[in-house]
């Protein structure tokens, strides 16, 4: 018996497309099966998709809240949330909870799958990714106090002679003082896109999106140029791999 939920066209909807690639070489994965369900009703399947030769699904429309909730201050969650389960022959399954859909815009959900031959004997049967609440909606700790003008240690030195756009950002998954938190290598362009989508809504005006993106890029490149985190006794990396703490709190 089918468990797929059929609904009428919603008053508001947003679009979703999913890109599936291998963690080894970013190779597109064809014929991956993707199941989409409501986050609050994980057993209620909305639809099932299959990726093409480019590792992409067709773009589908999904119910979303009114656009007014994301363009004006509101206590109502301005986006709908969905679960995504991805399976493909020869790869570890991936489960993503909390993919956000805003009205009138297209969300692109990247999925990276690990080949089974690279998995160790103690690897989990499925990779689970939980996307937290958007920073404009969820409750998060306040910004860590920081002087607007940073004193430069007499023995300190800015290694970079000019502003450099790194190829990768090293994201420290925790506060700077937590040495036990893991570090992840993220491409600079992916890092900027991820932070922007976490800090603002895609339903904002084009000028607002440009302005906020420039602020985020400026903040990130300032951290790279001044080597702020290495100066705080963090390990120093080459210009192609620079440190940034997760949730940089702009």
C-alpha positions as CSV (number, residue, x, y, z in Angstrom):
1,X,0.0,0.0,0.0
2,X,1.4,3.4,-1.0
3,X,2.4,5.8,1.8
4,X,2.9,8.7,-0.5
5,X,0.9,11.8,0.5
6,X,-1.0,13.6,-2.3
7,X,-2.0,17.1,-1.5
8,X,-3.6,20.0,-3.4
9,X,-1.5,22.8,-4.8
10,X,-0.6,25.0,-1.7
11,X,-1.3,28.7,-1.5
12,X,2.5,29.2,-1.2
13,X,5.2,27.0,-2.5
14,X,9.0,26.9,-2.9
15,X,11.2,24.8,-5.2
16,X,13.7,22.2,-4.4
17,X,16.4,20.6,-6.5
18,X,19.0,18.1,-5.2
19,X,22.5,17.5,-6.4
20,X,24.1,14.2,-5.5
21,X,27.9,13.6,-5.9
22,X,30.5,11.1,-4.6
23,X,32.7,12.3,-1.8
24,X,35.6,11.1,-4.0
25,X,36.2,13.5,-6.8
26,X,32.7,15.1,-6.7
27,X,31.6,12.7,-9.4
28,X,27.8,13.0,-10.1
29,X,25.8,9.9,-9.0
30,X,23.2,8.8,-11.5
31,X,20.1,6.8,-10.5
32,X,20.3,7.7,-6.9
33,X,16.9,7.3,-5.2
34,X,15.7,10.2,-3.1
35,X,12.7,10.1,-0.8
36,X,11.3,13.4,0.6
37,X,9.0,13.5,3.7
38,X,7.8,16.1,6.2
39,X,10.2,16.6,9.1
40,X,7.4,16.5,11.6
41,X,5.8,13.5,9.8
42,X,8.8,11.4,8.7
43,X,6.6,8.4,7.7
44,X,4.5,10.6,5.3
45,X,6.4,10.4,2.0
46,X,5.8,13.5,-0.2
47,X,7.5,12.2,-3.3
48,X,10.3,10.0,-4.6
49,X,12.9,11.3,-7.2
50,X,15.7,9.8,-9.2
51,X,18.9,11.7,-10.2
52,X,19.9,12.0,-13.9
53,X,23.4,11.6,-15.5
54,X,24.5,14.9,-13.9
55,X,23.5,13.7,-10.4
56,X,20.6,16.2,-10.3
57,X,16.9,15.7,-9.7
58,X,14.1,17.6,-11.4
59,X,13.1,20.8,-9.7
60,X,9.9,20.2,-7.7
61,X,7.5,22.5,-5.9
62,X,6.8,22.0,-2.1
63,X,4.4,23.7,0.3
64,X,5.9,26.7,2.1
65,X,4.6,29.4,4.5
66,X,3.5,32.9,3.4
67,X,6.4,35.0,2.1
68,X,5.4,37.7,4.6
69,X,6.9,35.6,7.4
70,X,10.4,35.9,5.9
71,X,10.3,39.5,4.7
72,X,8.9,41.1,7.9
73,X,9.6,40.4,11.6
74,X,7.5,37.4,12.7
75,X,7.5,34.7,15.4
76,X,6.1,32.2,12.9
77,X,8.6,29.8,11.3
78,X,9.0,31.3,7.8
79,X,10.0,28.2,6.1
80,X,8.8,24.6,5.8
81,X,11.2,21.7,6.7
82,X,11.6,18.4,4.9
83,X,13.6,15.2,5.4
84,X,15.6,13.8,2.5
85,X,16.8,10.1,2.3
86,X,19.3,9.3,-0.5
87,X,20.3,5.8,-1.5
88,X,22.5,4.7,-4.4
89,X,24.1,1.4,-5.3
90,X,27.7,1.2,-3.9
91,X,27.3,4.2,-1.6
92,X,26.5,4.7,2.1
93,X,22.9,6.0,2.5
94,X,22.5,9.6,3.5
95,X,19.7,11.1,5.7
96,X,19.2,14.8,5.9
97,X,16.7,16.3,8.4
98,X,15.6,20.0,8.2
99,X,16.0,21.0,4.6
100,X,14.4,24.5,4.5
101,X,12.0,25.6,1.8
102,X,11.1,29.3,1.5
103,X,8.3,30.5,-0.8
104,X,8.9,31.6,-4.4
105,X,12.6,30.7,-4.4
106,X,14.6,27.5,-5.3
107,X,16.6,25.7,-2.6
108,X,19.5,23.6,-3.8
109,X,20.4,20.7,-1.5
110,X,23.8,19.2,-2.1
111,X,24.4,15.6,-1.0
112,X,27.8,14.0,-0.8
113,X,27.8,10.2,-0.6
114,X,30.7,8.0,0.6
115,X,31.6,4.9,-1.5
116,X,31.1,1.7,0.6
117,X,34.6,0.5,-0.1
118,X,35.9,3.5,1.9
119,X,33.8,2.7,4.9
120,X,35.4,1.1,7.9
121,X,34.0,-1.9,9.8
122,X,32.6,0.3,12.5
123,X,31.0,2.8,10.2
124,X,27.3,3.6,10.7
125,X,24.7,2.1,8.4
126,X,23.6,5.6,7.4
127,X,25.1,9.1,7.5
128,X,22.7,11.4,9.4
129,X,22.8,15.1,8.9
130,X,20.7,17.4,11.1
131,X,20.2,21.0,9.9
132,X,19.6,23.3,12.8
133,X,17.1,26.2,12.9
134,X,17.9,29.2,10.8
135,X,19.8,31.8,12.8
136,X,17.0,34.4,12.3
137,X,14.4,31.9,13.7
138,X,16.2,29.7,16.3
139,X,17.7,30.6,19.6
140,X,21.5,30.8,19.8
141,X,24.1,32.1,22.3
142,X,24.9,35.8,22.0
143,X,28.0,36.9,20.1
144,X,31.3,36.4,21.9
145,X,32.5,39.9,23.1
146,X,35.3,41.1,20.9
147,X,37.2,44.4,20.7
148,X,36.5,46.4,17.5
149,X,40.1,47.3,17.2
150,X,42.5,44.4,17.7
151,X,45.8,45.1,19.4
152,X,48.7,43.6,17.5
153,X,51.3,41.7,19.5
154,X,54.7,43.2,19.2
155,X,56.0,39.8,18.1
156,X,53.0,39.3,15.8
157,X,53.3,39.5,12.1
158,X,50.8,39.4,9.2
159,X,52.2,36.8,6.9
160,X,50.1,37.7,3.9
161,X,51.2,40.8,2.0
162,X,47.8,41.3,0.4
163,X,44.2,40.1,0.7
164,X,44.0,36.5,-0.6
165,X,40.9,34.6,-1.4
166,X,41.7,31.1,-0.2
167,X,40.6,27.9,-2.0
168,X,39.5,26.3,1.2
169,X,38.3,27.5,4.6
170,X,39.0,25.3,7.7
171,X,35.8,25.4,9.8
172,X,36.3,24.8,13.5
173,X,33.1,23.1,14.6
174,X,32.9,24.9,17.9
175,X,34.0,27.9,19.8
176,X,37.6,28.9,19.2
177,X,38.6,27.8,22.8
178,X,37.3,24.2,22.3
179,X,40.3,22.3,21.1
180,X,38.4,19.0,21.1
181,X,35.9,20.2,18.3
182,X,36.7,18.8,14.9
183,X,37.9,20.8,11.9
184,X,36.5,20.5,8.4
185,X,37.9,21.6,5.1
186,X,35.2,23.5,3.1
187,X,35.7,25.3,-0.2
188,X,35.6,29.0,0.2
189,X,32.7,29.5,-2.2
190,X,30.7,26.7,-0.5
191,X,31.4,28.3,2.9
192,X,30.2,31.7,1.8
193,X,27.0,30.2,0.3
194,X,26.4,28.2,3.5
195,X,26.8,31.2,5.8
196,X,24.7,33.5,3.6
197,X,21.9,30.9,3.6
198,X,22.2,30.6,7.4
199,X,22.2,34.3,8.1
200,X,19.5,35.7,5.7
201,X,16.5,34.6,3.8
202,X,16.5,34.1,0.0
203,X,13.2,35.9,-0.2
204,X,14.9,39.2,0.7
205,X,15.4,41.8,-2.0
206,X,18.3,41.4,-4.4
207,X,20.1,44.5,-3.0
208,X,19.7,43.2,0.6
209,X,21.2,39.8,-0.4
210,X,24.1,41.5,-2.2
211,X,24.8,43.7,0.8
212,X,24.8,40.9,3.3
213,X,26.9,38.7,1.1
214,X,29.5,41.4,0.8
215,X,29.6,41.8,4.6
216,X,30.1,38.1,5.1
217,X,32.8,37.9,2.5
218,X,34.5,41.0,4.0
219,X,34.4,39.5,7.5
220,X,35.8,36.2,6.3
221,X,38.6,37.7,4.3
222,X,39.5,40.0,7.2
223,X,39.9,36.9,9.4
224,X,42.1,35.3,6.7
225,X,44.3,38.4,6.0
226,X,44.9,39.3,9.7
227,X,45.3,35.6,10.6
228,X,43.2,36.3,13.6
229,X,42.7,32.7,14.7
230,X,46.3,31.7,14.3
231,X,47.3,34.8,16.3
232,X,45.1,33.3,19.1
233,X,47.5,30.3,19.3
234,X,45.7,28.3,16.6
235,X,47.8,26.4,14.2
236,X,49.0,28.4,11.2
237,X,47.9,27.1,7.7
238,X,49.0,28.0,4.2
239,X,47.1,30.8,2.4
240,X,45.1,28.2,0.5
241,X,43.7,26.8,3.8
242,X,42.5,29.3,6.4
243,X,40.8,29.1,9.7
244,X,37.3,30.3,10.4
245,X,35.2,29.4,13.5
246,X,31.7,28.0,12.8
247,X,28.8,30.5,13.4
248,X,31.2,33.5,13.1
249,X,28.5,35.7,14.6
250,X,28.5,38.8,12.4
